[in-house]
Amino acid sequence: MRIGLVSPYPWDVPGGVVQHIADLAASLRTAGHDAQVITPVDDDEVPLPSWVTRAGRSVPIPYNKSVSRLTFGVVSATRIRRWLSAGDFDVLHLHSPETFSLSLLALFNARGPIVATFHASNPRSRILAALQAPLQVQLEKLSGRIAVSPAARATIVEHLGGDAVVVPNGVEVARFADATPLPGWPGEGGAVGFLGRIDEPRKGLAVLLAAAEEMVASRPGLRLLVASLGDLDKVEHPISDRLRSRITLLGQVSESDKARMLASVDVYAAPNTGAESFGIVLLEAMAAGTPIVASGLDAFRRVLAPGNGMDAAAEFATPGDPVSLADAVSKVLDSPDDRARLRAAGSAIVGRYDWSVVTAEIVRVYETAIAVSKGRHVSEVPEPVELPDVPS
């Protein structure tokens, strides 16, 4: 199958959606499909795989309590039309076409079987509410819709009409499971990891820093390993000299170094405050065998505490509450039994999200979209189903 994947965000800016697309393309190609990607790229010097096409640069736009870098203009429209014409794809797979992005440009210009994946959970989006009618005209062209989580699915139903099959994000389990710690980590005094953009308050770094201030008095060996671009002084929390000496800032990390970073800590902290639809780093931490302490967001609980007789793979803290976070992290650091329990629970959960499993489900959606586009009655097409045990 020849598949065209469209990224709304720049290839060279770290982010969950871009990594999802890169991993999906690689998994599809491993499975024998010809997957091609078109994407914004902000740095002209960044080397790209042969199957990735540049579509111009992006523009930063505030959206969903974050900053999205979107591509929408004449140059990009021309490049997407040429790519679509030359590609002759069996199916086109757009990501986040509800944004002003390359995916929406592709939707304007595309014909034939089209599948879209919706990543965002933003039930109060004024932009989506205002654009529902004009977007709906274009979204009618979709032959298949995927939501990465029930929360993302709810956003589609409320704001865009229609429904979607839930197929979650994937993770390359073996790559994280085989990672080795960074030199000198985790050490004896307790190491806590964080991965997320410093300039996004909803990622919760300020909450983690406040929690760490609570903990350092009784934990002289405590260290924080932070993988993020940016300046720590921009965080909305004053950092004491005592705490600053405990923080190692890695900056932007490669995928291999991300796996090593997760293998280097005793606890991975996910102190996010809201507006999350899934949390791919949670899967990565589970795959790396790292115990997790997470905010008790609904989206995180669905991943980390799926029920169906499975143990929770995290200790949960009250979102936005540094004291609750400090208590939960301390509990896990102080208990080898708890850490072993969380590792075992994470290992049991994360196997269902391996890219080999997720890719097979996405290919089923492609096959359905192609069949529907060719005019077969829906009843003649196998109904796409959600992954086993993933809550809907």
SVG drawing of the C-alpha trace seen along z (x, -y; Angstrom):
<svg xmlns="http://www.w3.org/2000/svg" viewBox="-24 -34 53 43">
<polyline fill="none" stroke="black" stroke-width="0.4" points="0.0,0.0 1.3,-3.5 0.4,-5.9 0.8,-9.6 1.2,-11.0 0.8,-14.8 2.3,-16.4 0.8,-19.7 3.9,-20.5 7.6,-21.0 9.7,-17.8 12.6,-19.5 10.6,-20.7 10.1,-18.1 6.5,-17.1 4.2,-14.2 2.3,-14.4 5.5,-14.7 7.0,-11.7 3.8,-9.8 4.0,-10.4 7.7,-9.5 7.2,-6.3 4.1,-5.3 5.8,-5.9 8.8,-3.8 6.5,-1.0 4.5,-1.1 7.6,-0.8 8.9,2.1 5.6,3.8 6.2,3.5 4.1,0.4 5.5,-2.6 4.9,-5.4 5.8,-9.0 5.6,-12.1 5.3,-15.8 6.0,-18.2 7.0,-21.7 10.8,-22.0 12.0,-25.2 15.8,-24.5 16.9,-24.2 20.0,-22.4 18.3,-19.5 18.9,-16.2 15.7,-14.3 15.0,-10.6 14.5,-10.0 10.8,-9.5 10.2,-12.9 9.4,-16.0 9.8,-19.6 6.7,-21.8 8.1,-25.2 8.5,-26.7 6.0,-27.2 4.6,-30.1 4.1,-30.0 0.4,-30.3 -1.0,-30.2 -3.4,-27.3 -4.8,-25.0 -2.8,-26.5 0.4,-25.9 2.2,-27.3 1.6,-25.4 3.8,-25.9 1.6,-25.8 2.1,-26.0 -0.5,-27.7 0.4,-29.7 0.8,-29.9 4.2,-28.2 3.1,-25.3 -0.2,-25.0 1.8,-24.7 4.2,-22.1 1.3,-20.0 -0.5,-20.0 2.7,-18.8 3.3,-16.1 -0.2,-14.8 -0.1,-14.7 3.3,-12.9 2.4,-10.6 -0.5,-8.7 -1.3,-7.4 -3.7,-4.6 -4.7,-6.5 -3.9,-9.9 -3.5,-10.1 -3.8,-13.6 -3.0,-14.5 -4.9,-17.2 -6.7,-18.6 -8.8,-20.8 -5.8,-23.2 -4.6,-25.9 -1.9,-23.6 -0.5,-21.6 -3.0,-18.9 -5.9,-21.3 -4.2,-22.5 -3.9,-18.8 -7.6,-18.3 -8.5,-21.2 -6.6,-19.7 -7.0,-15.9 -9.3,-13.4 -9.8,-9.7 -9.5,-7.8 -8.6,-10.1 -8.1,-9.2 -7.6,-11.7 -6.1,-11.3 -7.3,-13.8 -4.8,-14.2 -6.1,-17.1 -8.5,-17.2 -10.0,-20.7 -13.7,-20.5 -14.0,-24.3 -12.2,-25.4 -13.6,-28.7 -11.7,-28.2 -13.3,-24.9 -16.8,-26.2 -16.4,-29.2 -15.1,-27.1 -17.4,-24.1 -19.5,-24.9 -16.7,-25.7 -14.6,-22.8 -17.4,-20.4 -17.6,-20.9 -14.0,-19.7 -14.3,-17.0 -17.1,-15.4 -14.4,-14.2 -12.9,-12.0 -13.3,-8.2 -12.1,-7.4 -11.5,-9.1 -9.1,-8.1 -8.9,-9.6 -5.9,-8.8 -8.0,-8.8 -11.6,-8.9 -11.0,-12.5 -9.9,-13.4 -12.9,-11.4 -15.2,-13.5 -13.8,-16.7 -14.6,-15.4 -18.2,-14.5 -18.8,-17.8 -17.2,-20.2 -16.8,-18.5 -19.8,-16.1 -19.5,-12.5 -17.4,-10.0 -14.1,-8.2 -12.6,-4.9 -10.1,-5.1 -6.6,-3.9 -4.1,-5.1 -0.6,-6.4 2.1,-3.8 5.6,-3.3 8.6,-1.2 8.7,0.8 12.0,2.6 13.9,-0.6 13.0,-1.9 13.3,1.4 16.9,1.8 18.1,-1.7 21.0,-2.1 21.2,-4.9 23.3,-8.0 26.7,-8.0 26.3,-8.6 22.5,-8.1 20.3,-7.4 22.7,-7.5 21.8,-6.8 19.7,-9.8 16.7,-9.5 16.4,-10.7 13.2,-12.2 12.8,-12.8 10.7,-15.3 10.3,-15.7 8.3,-18.6 8.6,-22.1 9.6,-24.7 7.5,-27.4 4.2,-25.3 2.8,-25.9 0.3,-23.0 3.2,-20.5 3.6,-21.3 7.3,-21.9 6.5,-24.7 4.5,-22.2 7.3,-19.7 9.8,-22.4 7.6,-23.5 7.2,-19.8 11.0,-19.4 11.4,-22.4 9.2,-20.5 11.4,-17.4 15.0,-18.6 15.2,-19.4 14.7,-15.7 16.4,-14.3 20.0,-15.7 20.7,-13.4 17.6,-14.2 18.3,-15.1 16.1,-16.2 16.8,-15.3 15.0,-17.6 14.9,-17.1 13.6,-20.3 14.6,-23.3 14.4,-26.7 15.5,-28.7 14.6,-27.4 14.3,-31.0 11.3,-31.4 9.3,-28.9 6.6,-30.4 8.3,-29.3 11.3,-30.8 14.2,-28.3 16.2,-28.4 20.0,-27.9 19.7,-24.7 17.3,-23.3 19.1,-24.7 22.2,-22.7 20.1,-19.5 18.8,-20.1 20.5,-18.7 19.0,-20.3 19.7,-18.1 18.1,-20.4 16.5,-18.9 17.2,-15.2 17.2,-12.7 14.9,-9.7 17.8,-7.5 18.8,-9.9 15.2,-10.2 15.1,-6.5 18.4,-6.7 17.0,-9.6 14.0,-7.6 16.2,-4.7 18.3,-7.1 15.7,-8.0 14.0,-6.3 10.7,-8.0 9.2,-9.8 7.0,-12.7 4.1,-13.8 2.8,-16.9 0.7,-18.1 -2.2,-20.5 -4.7,-19.8 -5.5,-19.9 -4.0,-16.5 -5.6,-13.9 -3.1,-11.0 0.5,-11.4 2.9,-9.5 5.7,-10.0 3.8,-7.8 4.0,-4.9 7.7,-5.6 8.4,-5.6 6.4,-2.3 8.4,-0.8 11.7,-1.9 10.6,-0.2 10.5,-3.6 7.9,-4.0 5.5,-6.9 4.0,-9.6 1.3,-11.4 -1.4,-14.0 -4.8,-12.4 -6.0,-13.7 -8.7,-11.6 -6.6,-11.2 -3.7,-9.9 -5.8,-7.6 -7.2,-5.9 -3.6,-5.0 -2.1,-4.3 -5.1,-2.7 -7.1,-1.0 -9.0,1.4 -10.1,4.7 -8.3,6.4 -5.0,4.7 -3.1,2.9 -2.4,-0.9 1.0,-1.8 1.3,-5.0 0.8,-6.8 -1.5,-9.7 -1.3,-13.2 -3.8,-16.0 -3.3,-18.2 -1.6,-21.5 -0.9,-20.6 2.9,-20.5 2.3,-19.0 0.3,-16.1 3.0,-15.6 5.8,-15.6 3.9,-13.0 3.4,-10.7 7.0,-11.0 8.3,-10.4 6.1,-7.4 7.5,-5.7 11.1,-6.7 10.9,-5.3 9.4,-1.9 11.3,0.6 8.2,2.8 6.1,-0.1 8.7,-0.7 8.7,3.0 4.9,3.1 4.6,0.1 7.3,1.5 5.3,4.8 2.0,3.0 3.6,0.7 5.1,3.7 1.7,5.4 0.0,2.3 2.5,1.0 2.6,4.1 -0.8,3.3 0.6,0.0 3.6,1.4 3.8,0.0 3.4,3.4 -0.1,3.7 -1.1,0.1 0.0,0.1 -2.1,3.2 -5.2,1.3 -4.4,-1.8 -3.9,0.3 -7.4,1.8 -8.8,-1.8 -6.9,-2.4 -8.5,0.7 -11.9,-0.4 -11.4,-3.9 -10.3,-2.6 -13.2,-0.2 -15.7,-2.9 -14.2,-5.3 -14.5,-2.8 -18.3,-2.6 -18.7,0.6 -21.5,0.5 -20.3,0.0 -21.9,3.3 -19.6,5.1 -16.5,3.7 -15.1,5.0 -15.9,2.5 -12.7,0.9 -12.4,1.8 -10.5,0.4 -7.5,2.1 -8.4,4.8 -8.9,3.4 -8.6,-0.2 -11.4,-2.1 -13.9,-3.9"/>
</svg>
